[in-house]
Amino acid sequence: MINLQKKIEILLVEDDEKDIFFIEKSLNESRIRFNLEKGNTLKKALSVLKTKTFDIILLDLTLPDSKGIDTVNDIITKSSNIPVVVLTGTDDTKTILDAASKGVEDYLLKNNIRPDILSKTIYYSIERKKNELELLNYKSRLEEIVSERTEDLKKANTHLVKNLDYTEKLVEFGKKINNSLKMDNIIKTVKEMIKEVLYADNCSVFLFDNEKDSLTLLLHNYSKWEKKDDKNYNNKNGIMRDCIENKKPIMITEFSKSKYAVPEKRKKYKNDAAICIPLFAEKQILGVMNLSNIDAGFLTEENFAKINTIAQHLSLAMKNSLLHEKVKMQSIVDELTQLYNRRYLYTVLENEINREKRFNQGLSILMLDIDYFKKINDENGHASGDKVLKKLSDTIKKNIRKIDTAGRYGGEEFVIILPFTNEAGAKIVAERIRKNIEDDVFISQKGNEIKITVSIGISRYHKNESADSFIDRSDTAMYDAKKKGRNQLVFVD
């Protein structure tokens, strides 16, 4: 998390004195504590970056000595570890997407730089860049560990394992699992190689959520798995809880006779030994790995060392995958509402348009805007406004299908993409959302009840229409709804 007491070092690269004045004014009116350095040319900005470290760069794309994407390239090349937010005078989608592909964290329209928007953009951009760099560091460290472990395994071949075949499989397991960023690939590798590298017929892995204090099943290879509820997984007296609590592996030679067995449910396996191992990465508990149906004669110190090595590989791979997923989601999801952001909405819409061109099965868009949202902020405070946005987002998610895509388009505007949906279907969805929001009661930070309504514009896709034109027509319909009195929906053909 960002330290709000520490001053943020900001480099503003802008040559227009009027824009500089308004940006500095917005910074002063925000809750940010900052030091501001200015550069009115690319040359000056690059010179300052050689002598001083900054937390964030606010970059105008048009400078006296550089323009457009070339400006972004030059800045990011010299300051790849510093988040960059582009300042632009026009909402040019292509330029914005090109800048994002070069590593820009976000963008701001110069005519809409409010103190609250500016401060959130700065904080979120710094946090995202921090997570991106952390992921790169983890990946680099992971590659070093893989290399070291692989070499160690080869050197220790003669005394750690009894045959070359096992060593090769163990190395293969380490390479496969540590080079994967996707949890599905990790699960697949574990399932494929359990019996070859773990000496156990059965295995299960659980993820541990520290905030919720709960365990969730990640994988298992049982031919018949009795579906258990969270209460059974999270039995406070169970073996997994003891393993997490004590932060040590638990080895049992006769599980059916242990305190953890449930006599009326426990099946007596041919081999009754079991192991429960905590999965750690940098002192953080990620979950547990359970091995069962093991020959008790196998539970030697040497063989347990092999299993522990595999558990360490698994822990590091899981940590890397979870971090990768976190960074990936931050790049496409709006921090406040947890809906998709504008950039990702355009990606989805382009894909849906391409599908509609092929199959012609109906594609519609809803553009939704909260009525009198400024009044809500003015009368109840921005914290209450944020609560309204969050709850409204939850309402949207509850009233759309899994194949639909909802996102925050900007401010209090939301876009919902409805594939395989004609005019009639889109109107049904829009009215359901409008009615649910109208009937709901929102509570402010002070405990006051807030009633809100929304205006919704609806449009269906026209053949060979661009994504921008499609959204613009929905936007026009939404403004027509406001002109007609708000709290209603308008369809435009």
C-alpha positions as CSV (number, residue, x, y, z in Angstrom):
1,M,0.0,0.0,0.0
2,I,1.0,3.6,-0.7
3,N,2.2,5.6,2.3
4,L,-0.2,8.6,2.3
5,Q,2.1,10.5,4.8
6,K,5.1,10.4,2.4
7,K,5.3,13.1,-0.2
8,I,4.9,11.9,-3.8
9,E,7.6,13.0,-6.2
10,I,5.9,14.1,-9.4
11,L,7.5,15.0,-12.7
12,L,5.1,17.1,-14.9
13,V,6.2,17.1,-18.6
14,E,4.1,19.9,-20.1
15,D,4.8,23.0,-22.1
16,D,1.4,24.8,-22.0
17,E,1.4,27.2,-19.1
18,K,-2.4,27.2,-18.8
19,D,-2.5,23.4,-18.5
20,I,0.4,23.5,-16.0
21,F,-1.6,26.0,-13.9
22,F,-4.8,23.8,-13.8
23,I,-2.9,20.6,-13.1
24,E,-0.9,22.2,-10.3
25,K,-4.2,23.7,-9.0
26,S,-5.9,20.2,-9.0
27,L,-2.9,18.7,-7.2
28,N,-3.1,21.4,-4.5
29,E,-6.8,20.8,-4.1
30,S,-6.4,17.0,-3.8
31,R,-5.4,15.0,-0.8
32,I,-2.0,14.3,-2.2
33,R,1.2,15.4,-0.4
34,F,3.6,16.1,-3.2
35,N,6.8,17.7,-4.6
36,L,6.4,18.8,-8.2
37,E,9.2,19.1,-10.8
38,K,8.4,20.5,-14.2
39,G,9.9,20.1,-17.6
40,N,8.5,21.9,-20.7
41,T,10.4,19.8,-23.3
42,L,11.3,16.2,-23.7
43,K,15.0,17.1,-23.6
44,K,14.6,18.8,-20.2
45,A,12.5,15.9,-18.8
46,L,15.1,13.3,-19.8
47,S,17.8,15.5,-18.3
48,V,15.9,15.7,-14.9
49,L,15.4,11.9,-14.9
50,K,19.2,11.4,-15.0
51,T,19.6,13.3,-11.7
52,K,16.4,12.7,-9.7
53,T,14.1,9.8,-8.9
54,F,10.3,10.2,-9.2
55,D,7.3,8.3,-8.1
56,I,5.2,9.1,-11.2
57,I,5.4,11.1,-14.5
58,L,2.5,13.1,-15.9
59,L,3.3,13.3,-19.6
60,D,1.8,15.6,-22.3
61,L,2.0,13.8,-25.7
62,T,2.6,17.0,-27.7
63,L,5.9,18.8,-26.8
64,P,7.9,21.4,-28.7
65,D,10.6,18.7,-29.4
66,S,8.5,15.5,-29.5
67,K,5.0,14.3,-30.4
68,G,2.7,11.4,-30.0
69,I,3.9,7.8,-29.3
70,D,7.6,8.9,-29.9
71,T,7.3,10.9,-26.7
72,V,6.0,7.9,-24.8
73,N,8.8,5.7,-26.2
74,D,11.5,8.1,-25.2
75,I,10.2,8.6,-21.7
76,I,9.5,5.0,-20.9
77,T,12.9,3.9,-22.3
78,K,14.7,6.1,-19.8
79,S,12.3,5.5,-16.9
80,S,10.8,2.0,-17.2
81,N,10.4,1.6,-13.4
82,I,8.4,4.8,-13.1
83,P,4.6,4.8,-13.8
84,V,3.6,7.2,-16.6
85,V,0.2,8.8,-16.9
86,V,-0.5,10.4,-20.3
87,L,-2.2,13.9,-20.5
88,T,-4.2,14.4,-23.7
89,G,-6.5,17.0,-25.0
90,T,-8.5,14.5,-27.2
91,D,-10.2,11.2,-26.4
92,D,-8.4,9.4,-29.3
93,T,-8.9,5.7,-28.7
94,K,-6.1,4.6,-31.0
95,T,-3.5,6.9,-29.4
96,I,-4.6,5.8,-25.9
97,L,-4.4,2.1,-26.8
98,D,-1.0,2.6,-28.5
99,A,0.3,4.4,-25.4
100,A,-1.0,1.6,-23.2
101,S,0.7,-1.0,-25.3
102,K,4.0,0.8,-24.7
103,G,3.6,0.6,-20.9
104,V,1.6,3.7,-20.0
105,E,-0.4,3.1,-16.8
106,D,-3.4,5.4,-17.5
107,Y,-4.5,8.6,-19.2
108,L,-6.3,11.8,-18.3
109,L,-8.2,14.2,-20.5
110,K,-7.0,17.7,-19.8
111,N,-10.5,19.2,-19.8
112,N,-11.6,16.7,-17.1
113,I,-8.8,16.8,-14.5
114,R,-10.6,17.1,-11.2
115,P,-8.7,16.8,-7.9
116,D,-10.4,13.5,-7.0
117,I,-9.8,11.9,-10.4
118,L,-6.2,13.1,-10.4
119,S,-5.4,11.8,-7.0
120,K,-7.0,8.4,-7.6
121,T,-5.2,8.0,-11.0
122,I,-1.9,8.8,-9.4
123,Y,-2.3,6.4,-6.4
124,Y,-3.7,3.6,-8.6
125,S,-0.9,4.0,-11.2
126,I,1.8,3.9,-8.6
127,E,0.3,0.8,-7.0
128,R,-0.1,-1.0,-10.3
129,K,3.5,-0.2,-11.4
130,K,4.7,-1.4,-8.0
131,N,2.8,-4.8,-8.5
132,E,4.2,-5.1,-12.0
133,L,7.8,-4.6,-10.8
134,E,7.2,-7.1,-8.0
135,L,6.0,-9.7,-10.5
136,L,9.1,-9.1,-12.6
137,N,11.3,-9.5,-9.5
138,Y,9.5,-12.7,-8.6
139,K,9.9,-14.1,-12.1
140,S,13.6,-13.3,-12.1
141,R,14.1,-14.8,-8.7
142,L,12.1,-17.8,-9.7
143,E,14.2,-18.4,-12.8
144,E,17.4,-18.2,-10.6
145,I,15.8,-20.7,-8.1
146,V,14.8,-23.1,-10.9
147,S,18.3,-22.9,-12.3
148,E,19.9,-23.5,-8.9
149,R,17.5,-26.3,-7.9
150,T,18.0,-28.0,-11.3
151,E,21.7,-27.9,-10.9
152,D,21.5,-29.0,-7.2
153,L,19.3,-32.0,-8.2
154,K,21.8,-33.1,-10.8
155,K,24.7,-32.8,-8.5
156,A,22.9,-34.6,-5.7
157,N,21.7,-37.4,-8.0
158,T,23.9,-40.1,-6.6
159,H,22.8,-39.8,-2.9
160,L,19.3,-38.2,-3.1
161,V,17.7,-40.7,-5.5
162,K,18.3,-44.3,-6.3
163,N,17.8,-44.1,-10.1
164,L,18.3,-41.7,-12.9
165,D,14.7,-42.0,-14.1
166,Y,13.4,-40.4,-10.9
167,T,15.9,-37.6,-11.0
168,E,14.9,-36.7,-14.6
169,K,11.2,-36.7,-13.7
170,L,11.9,-34.5,-10.6
171,V,13.8,-32.0,-12.8
172,E,11.1,-32.1,-15.4
173,F,8.5,-31.4,-12.7
174,G,10.5,-28.4,-11.4
175,K,10.9,-26.9,-14.9
176,K,7.3,-27.4,-15.9
177,I,5.8,-26.0,-12.7
178,N,8.2,-23.1,-12.2
179,N,7.9,-21.9,-15.8
180,S,4.2,-21.6,-15.7
181,L,2.2,-18.5,-14.8
182,K,-1.2,-20.1,-15.2
183,M,-2.7,-21.9,-12.3
184,D,-4.5,-24.4,-14.7
185,N,-1.1,-25.5,-16.0
186,I,0.3,-25.9,-12.5
187,I,-2.7,-28.1,-11.6
188,K,-2.3,-30.2,-14.8
189,T,1.4,-30.8,-14.1
190,V,0.8,-31.9,-10.5
191,K,-2.0,-34.2,-11.5
192,E,0.1,-35.8,-14.3
193,M,3.2,-36.4,-12.1
194,I,1.9,-37.1,-8.6
195,K,2.6,-40.8,-8.6
196,E,5.9,-40.4,-10.4
197,V,7.5,-37.8,-8.1
198,L,5.5,-37.9,-4.8
199,Y,5.3,-41.7,-4.1
200,A,1.7,-41.3,-3.1
201,D,-1.4,-42.7,-4.8
202,N,-3.6,-39.7,-3.8
203,C,-3.0,-36.0,-3.5
204,S,-5.0,-32.9,-2.7
205,V,-4.0,-29.2,-2.6
206,F,-5.9,-26.5,-0.8
207,L,-5.5,-22.7,-1.0
208,F,-5.6,-20.7,2.2
209,D,-7.2,-17.3,2.3
210,N,-5.7,-15.5,5.3
211,E,-8.3,-12.7,5.3
212,K,-11.3,-15.1,5.3
213,D,-9.4,-17.7,7.4
214,S,-10.6,-20.4,5.0
215,L,-9.4,-23.2,2.9
216,T,-10.5,-23.8,-0.7
217,L,-9.9,-27.0,-2.8
218,L,-7.5,-26.3,-5.7
219,L,-6.9,-29.8,-7.0
220,H,-7.1,-33.6,-6.2
221,N,-6.6,-36.8,-8.1
222,Y,-9.1,-39.1,-6.3
223,S,-11.2,-41.3,-8.6
224,K,-14.1,-40.7,-6.3
225,W,-14.2,-37.4,-4.3
226,E,-17.0,-36.9,-1.8
227,K,-18.2,-33.3,-2.2
228,K,-17.6,-31.7,1.1
229,D,-18.8,-28.3,2.2
230,D,-16.6,-25.5,3.6
231,K,-17.3,-26.5,7.1
232,N,-15.6,-29.9,6.6
233,Y,-12.6,-28.3,4.8
234,N,-12.2,-25.7,7.6
235,N,-12.6,-28.0,10.6
236,K,-10.7,-26.2,13.3
237,N,-9.5,-29.5,14.7
238,G,-8.5,-31.0,11.4
239,I,-5.0,-32.0,10.2
240,M,-4.8,-29.1,7.7
241,R,-5.6,-26.5,10.4
242,D,-3.0,-28.0,12.7
243,C,-0.5,-27.9,9.8
244,I,-1.2,-24.2,9.1
245,E,-1.2,-23.3,12.8
246,N,2.1,-25.0,13.6
247,K,3.6,-24.2,10.2
248,K,5.2,-27.7,10.1
249,P,4.5,-30.9,8.1
250,I,2.5,-33.6,9.8
251,M,3.5,-37.3,9.0
252,I,1.2,-40.1,10.2
253,T,2.0,-43.8,9.6
254,E,-1.6,-45.0,10.5
255,F,-4.0,-42.3,9.6
256,S,-7.1,-44.4,10.3
257,K,-6.1,-44.7,13.9
258,S,-5.2,-41.0,14.3
259,K,-7.2,-38.3,16.0
260,Y,-7.9,-36.8,12.5
261,A,-9.7,-39.8,11.1
262,V,-13.6,-39.9,11.0
263,P,-14.2,-43.7,11.7
264,E,-17.6,-43.9,10.0
265,K,-16.4,-42.1,6.9
266,R,-12.7,-43.1,6.7
267,K,-11.9,-45.7,4.2
268,K,-9.0,-48.0,5.2
269,Y,-6.5,-47.7,2.4
270,K,-4.1,-50.5,1.5
271,N,-1.4,-48.1,2.6
272,D,-2.5,-46.1,5.6
273,A,0.3,-43.5,5.9
274,A,-0.4,-39.8,5.2
275,I,1.4,-36.5,5.0
276,C,0.1,-32.9,5.3
277,I,2.7,-30.2,4.3
278,P,2.2,-26.4,4.6
279,L,3.0,-24.5,1.4
280,F,5.0,-21.3,2.0
281,A,6.5,-18.6,-0.1
282,E,8.5,-15.9,1.6
283,K,6.9,-16.7,5.0
284,Q,3.4,-16.4,3.6
285,I,1.2,-19.4,4.0
286,L,-0.4,-20.2,0.6
287,G,-2.1,-23.5,1.5
288,V,-1.5,-27.2,2.2
289,M,-0.7,-30.3,0.3
290,N,-2.1,-33.6,1.4
291,L,-0.6,-37.0,0.4
292,S,-2.3,-40.3,1.3
293,N,-2.3,-44.0,0.6
294,I,1.5,-44.0,1.1
295,D,3.6,-47.1,2.0
296,A,4.7,-46.4,5.6
297,G,8.1,-47.8,4.8
298,F,8.6,-44.9,2.4
299,L,8.4,-42.3,5.1
300,T,12.2,-42.0,5.5
301,E,14.1,-38.7,6.1
302,E,15.6,-38.9,2.6
303,N,12.3,-39.4,0.8
304,F,10.6,-36.7,2.9
305,A,13.3,-34.3,1.8
306,K,12.3,-35.0,-1.8
307,I,8.6,-34.3,-1.1
308,N,9.6,-31.1,0.7
309,T,11.6,-30.0,-2.3
310,I,8.5,-30.6,-4.5
311,A,6.4,-28.7,-2.0
312,Q,8.8,-25.7,-2.3
313,H,8.6,-25.8,-6.1
314,L,4.8,-25.9,-5.9
315,S,4.7,-23.0,-3.3
316,L,6.8,-20.7,-5.5
317,A,4.8,-21.5,-8.6
318,M,1.5,-20.8,-6.8
319,K,2.9,-17.5,-5.5
320,N,4.0,-16.4,-8.9
321,S,0.7,-17.4,-10.5
322,L,-1.4,-15.6,-7.9
323,L,0.7,-12.5,-8.2
324,H,0.5,-12.7,-12.0
325,E,-3.3,-13.0,-11.9
326,K,-3.5,-10.0,-9.5
327,V,-1.5,-7.8,-11.8
328,K,-3.4,-9.0,-14.8
329,M,-6.7,-8.1,-13.2
330,Q,-5.5,-4.7,-12.1
331,S,-4.8,-3.9,-15.7
332,I,-8.3,-4.6,-16.9
333,V,-10.5,-4.0,-13.8
334,D,-11.7,-0.7,-12.3
335,E,-10.3,-0.5,-8.8
336,L,-13.4,1.0,-7.2
337,T,-16.3,-0.9,-8.8
338,Q,-14.4,-4.2,-9.7
339,L,-16.1,-4.0,-13.1
340,Y,-14.0,-4.0,-16.3
341,N,-12.3,-0.7,-17.2
342,R,-12.9,1.3,-20.4
343,R,-9.8,-0.1,-22.2
344,Y,-10.9,-3.7,-21.7
345,L,-14.5,-2.9,-22.7
346,Y,-13.2,-1.8,-26.1
347,T,-11.3,-5.1,-26.4
348,V,-14.4,-7.2,-25.6
349,L,-16.6,-5.0,-27.9
350,E,-14.2,-5.4,-30.9
351,N,-14.3,-9.2,-30.3
352,E,-18.1,-9.3,-30.1
353,I,-18.5,-7.1,-33.2
354,N,-16.3,-9.6,-35.1
355,R,-18.4,-12.5,-33.9
356,E,-21.6,-10.6,-34.8
357,K,-20.3,-10.0,-38.4
358,R,-19.8,-13.8,-38.8
359,F,-23.0,-15.1,-37.2
360,N,-25.5,-12.2,-37.1
361,Q,-27.2,-13.4,-34.0
362,G,-27.8,-10.0,-32.3
363,L,-25.5,-7.6,-30.4
364,S,-26.7,-4.8,-28.2
365,I,-25.2,-2.2,-25.8
366,L,-26.6,-0.4,-22.8
367,M,-25.1,2.9,-21.7
368,L,-26.1,3.7,-18.1
369,D,-25.6,7.0,-16.2
370,I,-26.6,7.8,-12.7
371,D,-29.0,10.7,-12.5
372,Y,-27.9,13.7,-10.5
373,F,-24.7,12.0,-9.3
374,K,-23.0,15.3,-8.7
375,K,-25.7,16.3,-6.3
376,I,-25.2,13.0,-4.4
377,N,-21.5,13.8,-4.1
378,D,-22.1,17.4,-3.1
379,E,-24.7,16.6,-0.4
380,N,-23.2,13.4,1.0
381,G,-19.5,13.5,0.2
382,H,-17.4,11.6,-2.3
383,A,-17.1,8.6,0.1
384,S,-20.8,8.1,-0.2
385,G,-20.6,8.6,-3.9
386,D,-18.1,5.8,-4.0
387,K,-20.4,3.6,-2.0
388,V,-23.2,4.2,-4.5
389,L,-20.9,3.3,-7.4
390,K,-19.9,0.1,-5.7
391,K,-23.4,-1.0,-4.8
392,L,-24.8,-0.1,-8.2
393,S,-22.0,-2.2,-9.8
394,D,-23.1,-5.1,-7.7
395,T,-26.7,-4.6,-8.9
396,I,-25.6,-4.6,-12.5
397,K,-23.6,-7.9,-12.0
398,K,-26.6,-9.6,-10.4
399,N,-28.9,-8.7,-13.3
400,I,-26.8,-9.8,-16.3
401,R,-25.7,-13.2,-17.8
402,K,-22.2,-14.7,-17.6
403,I,-21.8,-14.1,-21.3
404,D,-22.5,-10.4,-20.8
405,T,-19.8,-7.9,-20.1
406,A,-20.2,-4.8,-17.8
407,G,-17.7,-2.1,-17.3
408,R,-17.2,1.4,-15.9
409,Y,-16.9,3.7,-18.9
410,G,-16.0,6.7,-16.9
411,G,-17.2,8.6,-13.8
412,E,-20.7,7.5,-13.2
413,E,-21.2,6.0,-16.7
414,F,-21.4,2.3,-17.3
415,V,-21.5,0.2,-20.4
416,I,-23.0,-3.3,-20.7
417,I,-22.3,-5.4,-23.7
418,L,-25.1,-8.0,-24.5
419,P,-24.1,-10.6,-27.1
420,F,-26.9,-12.7,-28.8
421,T,-29.4,-10.0,-27.8
422,N,-31.9,-8.1,-30.0
423,E,-33.8,-4.9,-29.2
424,A,-36.5,-6.7,-27.2
425,G,-34.0,-8.6,-25.1
426,A,-31.9,-5.5,-24.4
427,K,-34.9,-3.6,-23.3
428,I,-35.8,-6.4,-20.8
429,V,-32.4,-6.3,-19.3
430,A,-32.3,-2.5,-19.2
431,E,-35.7,-2.3,-17.5
432,R,-34.7,-5.0,-14.9
433,I,-31.6,-3.1,-14.0
434,R,-33.4,0.3,-13.9
435,K,-36.2,-1.0,-11.7
436,N,-33.8,-2.8,-9.3
437,I,-31.7,0.4,-8.8
438,E,-34.9,2.5,-8.4
439,D,-36.3,0.2,-5.7
440,D,-33.0,-0.1,-3.8
441,V,-31.9,2.0,-0.9
442,F,-28.3,3.3,-0.7
443,I,-26.9,4.3,2.7
444,S,-24.5,7.2,2.9
445,Q,-21.3,7.4,5.1
446,K,-23.4,9.3,7.6
447,G,-26.2,6.6,7.6
448,N,-28.6,8.6,5.5
449,E,-30.8,6.9,3.0
450,I,-30.1,7.8,-0.6
451,K,-32.5,7.0,-3.5
452,I,-31.0,6.9,-6.9
453,T,-32.2,6.4,-10.5
454,V,-30.4,5.8,-13.8
455,S,-31.0,6.8,-17.4
456,I,-30.2,4.1,-19.9
457,G,-29.5,4.3,-23.6
458,I,-29.9,1.2,-25.8
459,S,-28.6,0.5,-29.3
460,R,-28.2,-2.6,-31.4
461,Y,-25.3,-3.2,-33.7
462,H,-25.5,-2.0,-37.4
463,K,-23.6,-3.9,-40.1
464,N,-20.0,-2.7,-40.6
465,E,-20.4,-0.2,-37.8
466,S,-17.3,0.8,-35.8
467,A,-17.1,0.2,-32.0
468,D,-16.9,4.0,-31.4
469,S,-20.0,4.7,-33.5
470,F,-21.9,1.8,-31.7
471,I,-21.1,3.3,-28.3
472,D,-21.8,6.9,-29.4
473,R,-25.3,5.9,-30.5
474,S,-26.0,4.4,-27.1
475,D,-24.6,7.5,-25.5
476,T,-26.9,9.7,-27.5
477,A,-29.9,7.5,-26.5
478,M,-28.8,7.8,-22.8
479,Y,-28.8,11.6,-23.1
480,D,-32.2,11.5,-24.8
481,A,-33.5,9.6,-21.7
482,K,-32.1,12.4,-19.5
483,K,-33.8,15.1,-21.6
484,K,-37.1,13.2,-21.3
485,G,-37.0,13.3,-17.6
486,R,-34.4,10.7,-16.5
487,N,-35.1,7.4,-14.7
488,Q,-36.0,5.7,-18.0
489,L,-34.6,4.0,-21.0
490,V,-34.4,5.1,-24.7
491,F,-33.7,2.8,-27.6
492,V,-32.0,4.2,-30.8
493,D,-32.0,2.2,-34.0
